[in-house]
């Protein structure tokens, strides 16, 4: 598969959920247990992506400037900082540490 | 504020829609920059924002590619698809409000995302719900796409992504999307387990699969009601 194919296939895959709800509102999606699984699925995927993005590089576990950057990001989130500010400060923290260490 | 024509034009729901669009647009900048640093070009980044149009799925798609390269394209598609499932629930909620018929369902379907549904369902009257959905959906679509372009051009100009800490920014973006969902004990447990499993299996599993394996954990916890709050009688 090339990148363009993946982009169109992925877009179609995401759209399939959206249109499903409009075409057949009384689907299996109406079941509370399905809703529960979907919300846990979102948590699991986002958490896994956070971990992989924070602690791995080139299929290896790597501890580097991303860890302090994410600790700072977590503190900003705890203080309800805006998303864009939190992301920018995390990037700046990692960039500064790499410049000086 | 005096009641003029302009204050009618910017009714509360319109103001809210515009604000949500602007705020979402701002993190479109980070998406654009991160997408380019993950190896997509400016066009590919822009097409993702135009057609996929779902922040979590788009971040997942480029995140899996950033970690696994061309070998992870299949896993990137599956991760984006799985993260898009909540849009299906929003669509079920919005369908009776919008009452779209036939091919006219395609556009509202594309605009069915966290923000448009949240603003619509925060309104009382059905006409205001409808206005909230359309205004928020369109304003997020416009700002998200404009800012994706700005971010992609910026990312292109920045060069080496790690020098600017963009790898940390990508992790922070996922943490920011995750944060408001970590309220209940079960969600915390699933999140922690998913984090550990994905990191620890990255050296041994093919690229992209650790994230999908983490999704399997969620399905098991949800299906068997593990660690769920005891139901009140």
Interface residues (C-beta under 8 A of the other chain):
Chain A: X1 X2 X3 X4 X5 X6 X7 X8 X9 X10 X11 X13 X14 X15 X16 X17 X18 X19 X20 X21 X22 X23 X25 X27 X29 X30 X33 X35 X36 X37 X38 X39 X40 X41 X42 X43 X44 X45 X46 X47 X48 X49 X50 X51 X52 X53 X54 X55 X56 X57 X59 X60 X61 X65 X66 X69 X70 X73 X74 X77 X82 X83 X84 X86 X87 X88 X90 X91 X92 X93 X94 X95 X96 X98
Chain B: X23 X26 X27 X29 X30 X39 X40 X44 X47 X48 X51 X52 X53 X54 X56 X57 X59 X60 X61 X63 X64 X65 X66 X67 X68 X70 X73 X74 X76 X77 X78 X79 X80 X81 X82 X83 X84 X85 X86 X87 X88 X89 X90 X91 X92 X93 X94 X95 X96 X100 X105 X106 X108 X109 X110 X112 X162 X163 X164 X165 X166 X167 X168 X169 X170 X171 X172 X173 X174 X175 X176 X177 X178 X179 X181 X182 X186 X187 X190 X191 X192 X193 X194 X195 X196 X197 X198 X199 X200 X202 X203 X207 X210 X211 X213 X214 X215 X217 X218 X219 X221 X222 X223
